[in-house]
Amino acid sequence: MRRGVPVEPEENGPLDRALGAGRVVVSRVVGAPLETVRRAVDRFLRDQLMTVRRHHGDRVEWERAQGIWPGLVRSLDFSKRYAFSLVSRVETILSREGPDGADTAVTFNIDVSEMRRERFTQMGLRAGMAFVLLGLGGAAMVPGFGVYDIVALAGGGVAAGGILALERRRYMESRSRVALAPERFLDLLSLKAKRKPAPATSPDSDAVFTDEE
């Protein structure tokens, strides 16, 4: 597994080819103890309005928090703070790394299948409505089959295709935002782990400082 970048599981269905895989995996090795990383991951996912579904020790299953308040917060999230608002399930896996076990490997296994399925349904409905209104509706305005009907049907097809492309682009943007959230979290966690206090200068040091220093 590649570390530090989203990994696309290999899936070959038509929906996978159109909108990507149903899972996004982000993994990183952080130079911090496992318990420290565990607390940070727990805080991050709770801040994303996720709750624990099942706890398997170092492997934890999370699900989207339900209720009036979490739903209201998500609906008012105009600044896109909650990247996991459309995600139904997330699995986190922590394990010790390194010869002395001082580092921690973190893996986010994000299930976007429900988000993908909902967007695919919306794409089909909106594209179908556009074709019916512009294509079939335009053809029905003039009885008989002729050039006008061909133009109307072609226009409906173009409109439907445009809506499909627009909805796909919006979905891919949402999907990228979902993957970016744990990446940024792991970046900050790694930076904090690398920050170590500078060693204090010993009073008995042989270093000589001038008055200007």
Secondary structure as UniProt FT lines:
FT   STRAND          6..7
FT   HELIX           14..19
FT   STRAND          23..30
FT   HELIX           34..47
FT   TURN            48..49
FT   STRAND          50..56
FT   TURN            57..58
FT   STRAND          59..64
FT   HELIX           68..75
FT   TURN            78..79
FT   TURN            83..86
FT   STRAND          89..97
FT   TURN            99..100
FT   STRAND          103..111
FT   HELIX           113..130
FT   HELIX           131..136
FT   HELIX           137..141
FT   HELIX           147..194
FT   TURN            203..204
//
